[in-house]
Amino acid sequence: CGVPGDPLTYYMGTTGGGLWKTTDAGQYWHNISDGYFRTGTVGAVAVAPSDPNVIYVGMGEHAVRGVMTTHGDGVYKSTDGGKTWANVGLRDSKHIAKIRIHPQNPDLVYVAALGHGFGPNAERGVYRSRDGGATWEQVLFVSDKAGAVDISMDPTNPRILYASIYETYRHFWTLSSGGPDSGLWKSTDGGDTWTELTANKGLPTGLKGKIGVTASPAKAGRVWAIVEAEGDMSGVYRSEDGGDSWTLLTTNRDLMARPWYYMHIFADPQDSETVYVTNLKMWKSTDGGKNYSEITTLHGDNHDV
């Protein structure tokens, strides 16, 4: 996770190793969570765009894996650039997949809580805090079997939010990905109310699995979703009208290998035709999401940009 306006400072959440920080563009990293975090696996990191000293960290693996999966203990917050931390709640969410912060208000925060990996629980879905984590509201809850796995805040209007709900269950011997409660949702009032988009024109029918979603900062109304679906309908979809209707752009399987583990998509902040997909490899499209070329990375396991 980068810091807006500072090309040298980044935060890195790890599986089992806590949170790390660099101030020299990655030449040297140091751990900043030891002594504060009670669990060691980070699922989400977000720096407030309006105040780089304010950082929120969600704990627990963002993807419930088919082998071992480590859970977390809620949300941690720092107000001094990572020098000190305090747990601010949602301890029973276990797995937090994404955190979004309002661009002008560091106290307005949204959390995608996936919930328990091994069974149903109530503390899952989309949560909102208006007071910097002192209190939390569950603003989107679909069922005790499905939690939120992604949130995109429309940079052209931060009251517009897109959230994906994922029904998944980890047995001791296998992993179940997808179910009737998986789907895509939208809010136009900052999370007060939500409308389901899952059955809208152009999106695949049948059961859904994991969905990644991103709104374009460069073109109002343009949204991409990478969808795990039944049959041969898994693929990258795009909407030009804020999710009312969708077009299937590609079913390239290289973009969707091990969908329960990846399925992340990111819009370019300046170019409305450029979008990135992270998977075993890193992929980039410059034609609006139809065709992709590989970006060479040091390791074949890409989860964030």
KOLPA-696154 format. One record per residue (C-alpha): x, y, z; chain; residue in three letters; residue number from 0. Coordinates in Angstrom, 3 decimals. Each point is the difference from the previous one (the first is absolute). Layout:
px py pz chaine residu num
X Y Z A ALA NUM
...
//
This chain:
px py pz chaine residu num
0.000 0.000 0.000 A CYS 0
1.462 3.351 -1.029 A GLY 1
-0.278 3.475 1.470 A VAL 2
-1.619 2.615 -2.265 A PRO 3
2.542 2.632 -0.974 A GLY 4
2.972 -1.948 1.372 A ASP 5
1.616 -2.336 -2.557 A PRO 6
2.491 -1.376 2.539 A LEU 7
-2.264 -1.226 2.801 A THR 8
-1.898 -3.302 -0.113 A TYR 9
-1.585 -2.454 2.434 A TYR 10
-0.030 -3.763 -0.530 A MET 11
-2.279 -2.442 1.779 A GLY 12
1.216 -3.587 0.218 A THR 13
-1.367 -3.438 0.839 A THR 14
1.390 -0.772 3.433 A GLY 15
2.576 2.794 0.110 A GLY 16
-2.053 3.058 0.862 A GLY 17
0.323 3.454 -1.582 A LEU 18
3.135 1.472 -1.542 A TRP 19
0.945 3.507 -1.167 A LYS 20
2.525 1.468 -2.418 A THR 21
0.904 3.669 -0.426 A THR 22
2.532 -0.522 -2.791 A ASP 23
-2.190 -1.607 -2.682 A ALA 24
0.641 -3.542 1.166 A GLY 25
3.762 -0.134 0.472 A GLN 26
-0.414 -0.558 3.719 A TYR 27
-3.055 -1.212 1.934 A TRP 28
-0.581 -0.054 3.752 A HIS 29
-2.745 -1.606 2.041 A ASN 30
-2.346 2.486 1.690 A ILE 31
-2.588 -2.337 1.531 A SER 32
1.988 -2.113 2.459 A ASP 33
-1.093 0.696 3.551 A GLY 34
-3.374 1.376 -1.119 A TYR 35
-1.753 -2.598 -2.174 A PHE 36
-1.270 -3.114 1.782 A ARG 37
-0.234 -1.949 -3.263 A THR 38
2.531 -0.012 -2.821 A GLY 39
-1.932 -0.268 -3.265 A THR 40
-1.090 3.155 -1.831 A VAL 41
-2.869 -0.054 -2.512 A GLY 42
-0.366 3.701 -0.837 A ALA 43
1.881 3.290 0.424 A VAL 44
-1.268 3.521 -0.711 A ALA 45
1.586 3.432 0.458 A VAL 46
-2.318 2.994 0.303 A ALA 47
0.416 2.152 -3.146 A PRO 48
-0.592 3.177 2.024 A SER 49
2.372 -0.878 2.869 A ASP 50
2.928 -2.397 -0.614 A PRO 51
0.456 -0.488 3.743 A ASN 52
-3.330 -1.834 0.209 A VAL 53
0.226 -3.675 -0.949 A ILE 54
-2.522 -2.814 0.374 A TYR 55
0.995 -3.672 -0.149 A VAL 56
-2.412 -2.929 -0.286 A GLY 57
1.161 -3.327 1.344 A MET 58
-0.375 -3.563 -1.285 A GLY 59
0.699 -1.394 -3.454 A GLU 60
-2.154 1.674 -2.628 A HIS 61
-0.294 -3.325 -1.845 A ALA 62
-1.100 -3.173 1.766 A VAL 63
2.444 -2.492 -1.472 A ARG 64
-0.348 -3.716 -0.661 A GLY 65
3.004 -0.842 2.158 A VAL 66
0.668 1.892 3.226 A MET 67
-1.791 3.292 0.698 A THR 68
0.813 2.384 2.850 A THR 69
-2.626 2.280 1.518 A HIS 70
0.336 3.411 1.604 A GLY 71
-1.440 2.122 2.787 A ASP 72
-1.682 2.978 -1.634 A GLY 73
1.235 3.462 -0.928 A VAL 74
3.061 1.856 1.252 A TYR 75
0.479 3.748 -0.378 A LYS 76
2.984 2.328 0.194 A SER 77
-0.121 3.800 0.120 A THR 78
3.765 0.546 -0.023 A ASP 79
1.131 -1.623 -3.221 A GLY 80
0.312 -3.490 1.467 A GLY 81
2.028 0.753 3.130 A LYS 82
-2.774 -1.196 2.320 A THR 83
-3.186 -2.000 -0.508 A TRP 84
-3.321 -0.709 1.689 A ALA 85
-2.610 -2.640 -0.755 A ASN 86
-3.256 1.786 -0.893 A VAL 87
-2.365 -2.952 -0.237 A GLY 88
-1.618 -2.579 -2.297 A LEU 89
1.987 -2.707 1.777 A ARG 90
-2.408 -2.777 -0.967 A ASP 91
0.155 0.789 -3.723 A SER 92
3.052 -2.319 -0.201 A LYS 93
0.821 0.780 -3.667 A HIS 94
0.044 3.584 -1.331 A ILE 95
0.461 0.330 -3.749 A ALA 96
-0.097 3.737 -0.756 A LYS 97
-0.094 3.420 1.686 A ILE 98
-1.041 3.246 -1.688 A ARG 99
0.362 3.500 1.488 A ILE 100
-1.856 3.114 -1.118 A HIS 101
2.335 2.280 -2.007 A PRO 102
-0.656 3.069 2.194 A GLN 103
-1.020 -1.509 3.342 A ASN 104
2.419 -2.413 1.728 A PRO 105
-2.688 -0.934 2.533 A ASP 106
-2.402 -1.369 -2.641 A LEU 107
1.092 -3.590 -0.633 A VAL 108
-1.494 -3.055 -1.706 A TYR 109
1.092 -3.572 0.721 A VAL 110
-0.690 -3.138 -2.036 A ALA 111
-0.244 -2.762 2.610 A ALA 112
0.002 -3.523 -1.404 A LEU 113
-0.771 -1.622 3.355 A GLY 114
0.786 -3.440 1.358 A HIS 115
1.609 -2.391 -2.432 A GLY 116
-1.231 -3.197 1.649 A PHE 117
-3.630 0.814 0.698 A GLY 118
-2.806 2.550 0.117 A PRO 119
0.217 3.157 2.098 A ASN 120
-1.739 3.360 0.236 A ALA 121
2.990 2.374 -0.043 A GLU 122
0.525 0.097 -3.762 A ARG 123
-0.992 2.179 -2.944 A GLY 124
0.736 3.704 -0.454 A VAL 125
0.635 2.132 3.070 A TYR 126
0.179 3.782 0.240 A ARG 127
1.511 2.243 2.633 A SER 128
-0.623 3.751 0.052 A ARG 129
2.136 0.649 3.062 A ASP 130
3.365 -1.493 -0.863 A GLY 131
-0.756 -3.495 1.241 A GLY 132
-1.486 0.895 3.384 A ALA 133
-3.275 -1.585 -1.123 A THR 134
-1.006 -2.155 -2.981 A TRP 135
-3.269 -0.479 -1.916 A GLU 136
-0.735 -3.125 -2.008 A GLN 137
-1.407 1.708 -3.106 A VAL 138
-0.139 -3.040 -2.321 A LEU 139
-0.783 -3.507 1.235 A PHE 140
-1.201 -2.727 -2.372 A VAL 141
0.202 -3.160 2.104 A SER 142
2.009 -1.646 2.755 A ASP 143
1.644 -2.185 -2.676 A LYS 144
1.300 2.784 -2.279 A ALA 145
2.245 2.975 0.680 A GLY 146
1.397 2.984 -1.861 A ALA 147
3.171 -0.646 -1.980 A VAL 148
0.461 3.279 -1.909 A ASP 149
-1.061 3.660 0.120 A ILE 150
0.572 2.677 -2.614 A SER 151
-0.699 3.651 0.745 A MET 152
-0.754 2.024 -3.128 A ASP 153
2.689 2.719 -0.072 A PRO 154
-2.305 2.260 -2.031 A THR 155
-2.598 -0.174 2.793 A ASN 156
1.040 -1.612 3.316 A PRO 157
-3.636 -0.541 0.987 A ARG 158
-0.152 -2.676 -2.699 A ILE 159
1.280 -3.363 1.223 A LEU 160
0.182 -3.425 -1.612 A TYR 161
0.359 -3.101 2.168 A ALA 162
0.326 -3.674 -0.822 A SER 163
-1.418 -2.662 2.293 A ILE 164
1.606 -3.438 0.002 A TYR 165
-1.446 -3.237 1.335 A GLU 166
2.872 -2.290 0.888 A THR 167
0.602 -2.750 2.510 A TYR 168
3.210 -1.661 1.111 A ARG 169
-0.290 -3.636 1.068 A HIS 170
2.943 -1.735 1.603 A PHE 171
0.439 -2.049 -3.155 A TRP 172
-1.188 2.299 -2.807 A THR 173
-1.170 3.490 -0.986 A LEU 174
-3.419 1.019 -1.325 A SER 175
0.053 3.134 -2.181 A SER 176
-3.292 1.603 -0.983 A GLY 177
-3.691 -0.308 0.734 A GLY 178
-3.385 1.703 -0.324 A PRO 179
0.977 2.860 2.306 A ASP 180
2.999 1.120 -2.087 A SER 181
-0.635 3.167 -1.976 A GLY 182
0.672 3.636 -0.820 A LEU 183
-1.577 2.973 1.793 A TRP 184
-0.051 3.801 -0.367 A LYS 185
-0.721 2.954 2.283 A SER 186
-0.526 3.586 -1.160 A THR 187
-0.416 1.547 3.448 A ASP 188
3.246 -0.862 1.749 A GLY 189
-1.162 -3.402 1.178 A GLY 190
-3.379 0.883 1.528 A ASP 191
-1.855 -2.154 -2.540 A THR 192
1.111 -2.617 -2.541 A TRP 193
-1.317 -1.378 -3.280 A THR 194
0.982 -3.424 -1.315 A GLU 195
1.485 -0.012 -3.507 A LEU 196
0.566 -3.753 -0.318 A THR 197
-2.929 -0.684 -2.340 A ALA 198
0.477 3.113 -2.144 A ASN 199
0.177 -0.278 -3.776 A LYS 200
3.252 -1.467 -1.291 A GLY 201
1.288 -1.623 3.189 A LEU 202
0.174 -3.809 0.076 A PRO 203
-2.956 -2.015 1.251 A THR 204
0.235 -2.893 2.428 A GLY 205
2.139 -0.296 3.097 A LEU 206
2.826 2.480 0.533 A LYS 207
3.251 -0.371 1.878 A GLY 208
2.545 2.687 0.744 A LYS 209
-0.384 3.420 -1.656 A ILE 210
2.461 2.874 -0.219 A GLY 211
-1.287 3.493 -0.834 A VAL 212
1.557 3.375 -0.857 A THR 213
-1.456 3.366 -1.030 A ALA 214
1.977 2.150 -2.427 A SER 215
1.367 3.258 1.445 A PRO 216
0.420 1.288 -3.563 A ALA 217
-3.523 -0.559 -1.339 A LYS 218
-3.180 0.367 2.035 A ALA 219
-2.297 -3.013 -0.227 A GLY 220
2.638 -2.417 -1.294 A ARG 221
0.367 -3.076 2.201 A VAL 222
1.813 -3.298 -0.495 A TRP 223
-0.766 -3.291 1.737 A ALA 224
1.919 -3.257 -0.198 A ILE 225
-2.498 -2.753 0.732 A VAL 226
0.318 -3.664 0.929 A GLU 227
-3.091 -1.639 -1.514 A ALA 228
-1.405 -3.350 -1.079 A GLU 229
0.856 -1.580 -3.332 A GLY 230
2.051 2.122 -2.376 A ASP 231
-1.353 3.364 1.195 A MET 232
2.834 0.886 2.379 A SER 233
1.662 3.111 -1.342 A GLY 234
0.569 3.745 0.050 A VAL 235
-3.150 2.100 -0.385 A TYR 236
-0.346 3.763 -0.479 A ARG 237
-2.822 2.444 0.601 A SER 238
-0.288 3.509 -1.450 A GLU 239
-3.061 0.985 2.020 A ASP 240
0.992 -0.620 3.593 A GLY 241
-0.945 -3.660 0.043 A GLY 242
-3.439 0.129 -1.621 A ASP 243
1.195 -2.086 -2.967 A SER 244
3.176 -1.945 -0.761 A TRP 245
2.041 -1.323 -2.914 A THR 246
2.198 -3.102 0.111 A LEU 247
3.469 1.012 -1.208 A LEU 248
2.056 -3.182 0.359 A THR 249
-0.088 -3.525 1.397 A THR 250
3.799 -0.314 -0.038 A ASN 251
0.690 -2.738 2.553 A ARG 252
3.458 1.378 0.788 A ASP 253
-1.719 2.890 1.770 A LEU 254
-2.042 -2.312 2.214 A MET 255
2.272 -2.830 1.100 A ALA 256
-0.883 -1.128 3.547 A ARG 257
-2.837 2.536 0.232 A PRO 258
-0.604 -0.568 3.705 A TRP 259
3.552 1.217 0.628 A TYR 260
0.232 2.963 -2.407 A TYR 261
-2.739 1.807 -2.025 A MET 262
1.312 3.536 0.515 A HIS 263
-0.445 2.806 -2.535 A ILE 264
1.231 3.605 0.150 A PHE 265
-0.872 3.013 -2.164 A ALA 266
2.791 2.334 -1.062 A ASP 267
-0.360 3.348 1.824 A PRO 268
0.559 2.123 -3.123 A GLN 269
-0.716 -2.074 -3.117 A ASP 270
-3.575 -1.240 -0.389 A SER 271
1.111 -2.689 -2.466 A GLU 272
2.606 -1.585 2.279 A THR 273
-0.839 -2.662 2.558 A VAL 274
2.125 -2.523 1.924 A TYR 275
-0.752 -3.554 1.129 A VAL 276
2.112 -1.742 2.635 A THR 277
0.241 -3.775 0.000 A ASN 278
2.792 -2.540 -0.157 A LEU 279
1.367 2.521 -2.498 A LYS 280
-0.562 3.747 -0.277 A MET 281
-2.103 1.148 -2.965 A TRP 282
-0.646 3.370 -1.647 A LYS 283
-2.591 1.077 -2.562 A SER 284
0.174 3.263 -1.939 A THR 285
-3.147 -0.512 -2.082 A ASP 286
-2.604 0.219 2.718 A GLY 287
0.374 -3.557 1.272 A GLY 288
-0.322 -2.083 -3.178 A LYS 289
3.611 -1.147 -0.498 A ASN 290
2.822 -0.416 2.509 A TYR 291
3.783 -0.129 0.007 A SER 292
2.173 -1.376 2.761 A GLU 293
1.974 2.283 2.307 A ILE 294
3.126 -1.730 1.292 A THR 295
0.127 -0.264 3.792 A THR 296
2.593 -1.455 2.355 A LEU 297
-2.354 -2.622 1.417 A HIS 298
-2.891 -1.925 -1.495 A GLY 299
-2.629 0.891 2.573 A ASP 300
-1.606 3.432 -0.411 A ASN 301
-2.797 1.297 2.238 A HIS 302
0.138 3.794 -0.027 A ASP 303
1.199 3.063 -1.910 A VAL 304
//
